[in-house]
């Protein structure tokens, strides 16, 4: 039943899902205390937070808006490039289920703001495929990752994603890599130039930025969160196993796109374990590549009972996790 509904590819499914998830987001978020400023974090996040996070309801609305924007953007990539041969709305639904699973957690807001820029950088890399003339896609992708890093410090590791994307989708040369590096460093150059003009101490600001990247920020998983994460990891393993046997039958652009998605996921895992400031909030970032992996499995699996069971496993574990956020 649930699998059949998701396969309908109807905008009404997405609309109803937005209404339901909006109720969940604002209901749980209203129960969580809204800390007043000043906000800590990277420079652009502090600036954005001071404007749009001044009140509890405004903060929730802004967070939900960023969640929707990224979810719709995720689904639009499949519509634009037809990665999986179907204009399904499933990437949007899966993204919202994973990225929007912590409506009461204020730590996810820097990630929610940075994620659209990372996804935009991914899109610029994919769109550079088979562009014969000199292009600036690598520069644009590097620039977008640089901007994302000014909202969420661990996003700096995604510059590696740009380098991998250049290798996969372009004819890699020194020019392409230099363009990517120049684009990535440009936001930092403008920021430090502005500080120099305003006669601000560069040493203090540099130390502050490194502290946001290297200061420990990890929390232990609760039992409910561990169960929810474990269920999704199980579905992820099943979907990955399914994808292995179909990977070589796909178009070149699909194989390279999923390879880049794989690197996206790997960088999230590496950042979680190696970057001290990366806490549980970083689990929002792999929601984009994982949503496409889930789409491949649930759209093409011939064992409908098994697919139905895994869908209900995801939903029930999420409800269990959300219930403990309310308590």
Beta strands, then each sheet from edge to edge (+ up, - down):
end
